[in-house]
Each structure stands twice: as structure tokens, then as C-alpha cells.
């Protein structure tokens, strides 16, 4: 796994250290999720916006996501690795159904790694609402929504 900081977004050694801790947490507390991460993500890098490049298996992490708790950060890595697995398995990797599966996976991982009650409740509210990625409210998840991200 390549971990790549970018001083424009998150500098090293902070980035590398925290990402390694998140990966270690997954390895010790959520082994199956860790296996998905190490299979379907080849690089984690600091970026302007968080998101998974499923075509190249690269997970970009923006500063607001990076600055969350270690448990939340680990769960986001697991979430986005599932998008990459969906793509590799020739399943839909975007859209409401894909996002629902990834959010459910994230919740399972968050519970395994010791996420706080607040974090789990927050993610449950996202799951219940079901449209957190539809930032322009048009009922579809598109590039426009990605561009509006603040995380």
C-alpha cells in the first residue's frame, strides 16, 4: 500500500502516521474489511476532496475527513474500498444502492473498530436518509455532487 501525503492538503509525517494507524486498527479489529482494503486500494493519498478512484484503486482523503477520529477515518477507508470492490466485481459502484451498501459496510466496520456512539448514530442517520451524496438534490449522484463535496 502506498501512502502519499501532499503538503497542500495534509503534510507528512502526520498523514502517513495516522493512515498507518487506521490500517492497523482495521487489521486487528476488522480483518475482513482490512482484506478488502488491501486488495482494492493500492494508494491512499491526501487530496482536495475525499473519494475513491475505482479505475486506479486510489483513495483520496481530504483534510476534513483526515481530521476525524481514528475510528471514523478507518471506517471511511473501508467504505471506499467497497466501492472499488464493486467496480472490480462489475457491480454498480455509484448511485443510491451502491452507497447504501458501502454505508452499511462502513457502519459494521465502525462498530468493530470501536467507533463512538455518536459516530454510529450519525452514520445511522445518513443511512436512514439515504441521500448524503446527492448534494445538489436532483435525486442522482453525479460529478456535480462530487465537486460540491466539502469532505
N, C-alpha and C positions, 0 to 999 in steps of 0.2 A: 504494500500500500504506500503510495506516495502522498506525503502531506506537504502542502505548499502554502506558506504564508505569503502575504503581499502587504508591504508596509502601508500601501494606500488604503487598505481596508482593515487588516489586523496584522500586527507585527509579530515577528518571532523574538524570543522563544515562546512567548505566551501562546500563540496559535498551536504550534506543534505539541507543546506540553499538554494543553487541555484536550486536544483531539486524541492524543495517545491515551490519556486517562479515560476519555469516553469510550474508546475502543476496548480498553482493558476492562471497563465496567461491563460492557456488552459480553465480552469473552467469559467473564466469571459469573455473571448473573443471568445472561440470556444467550446461551451458547448457540441455539438455533438461529436467532437473529444475527449473531456475530458471523455465523457461516454464510448467511445471505449477504451481509455487508462485504465480507472479504471476497466473495465470488462476483458480486455485481457492481462493486465500486473499486476502481483501480487508483483513483486520485481524489483526495479531499483538498480543496483549496479555498483560501479566503477570496471572497468576491463581493461585488456590489450588492447582489441580491442572492438569497438562498434559492437553490433549485438543483434538480438533477438533469444532467445532460446524459440521457439514456443511450444515445448513439455512441458516445465515447467513454461511458461509465465514470463520469466526473461529477462529483457533488460539490457545488459552490456553497459556501457558508458566509452570509453577510454578518456584519458586526452585531446587529440586534439579536440574531439567533445565537451567535457565538457567546454573547454576554449573559445568556440564560444560565440556569443551574446545570451542573454536570449531568444530572439525570435527564433533564429536558433535551439537552444537546445530544446525548446518546440516543434518545428516542427519535429525534429528527433524522439522525443518520440512518437508523433502522427504517424509518418511514420512507425516505427517498431511495434506499436500496431496494425496497419492494417495487417501486416504480420501474427501476432498472431491470429487476427480475421479470416483471410483467412484460416489458418490451422484449426481453430475450426469449420469453416463452410465447411470443406472438399473441399476447393478450392485450386488450386496451390498457394503455399506460397513462392516459389522461382522461379527464371527464369525471363526472359525478360518481360513477360506480368504482372506477379506479381509486379515486380519492377516498371514498368510503372504506375500501379495503385497506388502504395504506393507513388511514386514521385508526382503524380498528387494530391493525398490527402495531402501530405506534402506542396505543393505549396498553396493549398486552405487554409490550416491552417496557413501557414506563412503569407499570406495576411491578414487573420482575426486577428492575434495577433500583427500586426504592423511591420512585417519584413521590412527591408530596401529595397530600390530599387535595390541596389547591390545584396542583398541576393536573391531576387526574380529573378533577371536577371541570376544569377549564377545557380539557380535551373532550370530555363527555359532552359539554355544551356545544363544541364545534361539530362533533359527530351528530348530535341531535338536530342542529340547524342545517347542516349538510351543504352549505354554500360558501364556506370561508375562502375558497379560491376564486369565486366569481366576484371579483372586486368591482366590476362595472355594472353588475346587477342585470345582465342580459340573459341569464339562465345558461350560459355556456362558459367554459374555461378556455380562454384563448391567449394568444401572445399579448393582447392588450391588458389582460388581467395580470400577467407576469410582469409587465412593465410598470404596473401600478403598485407592485409589492413594496413594502417598507421593511420587510424582514429578509 
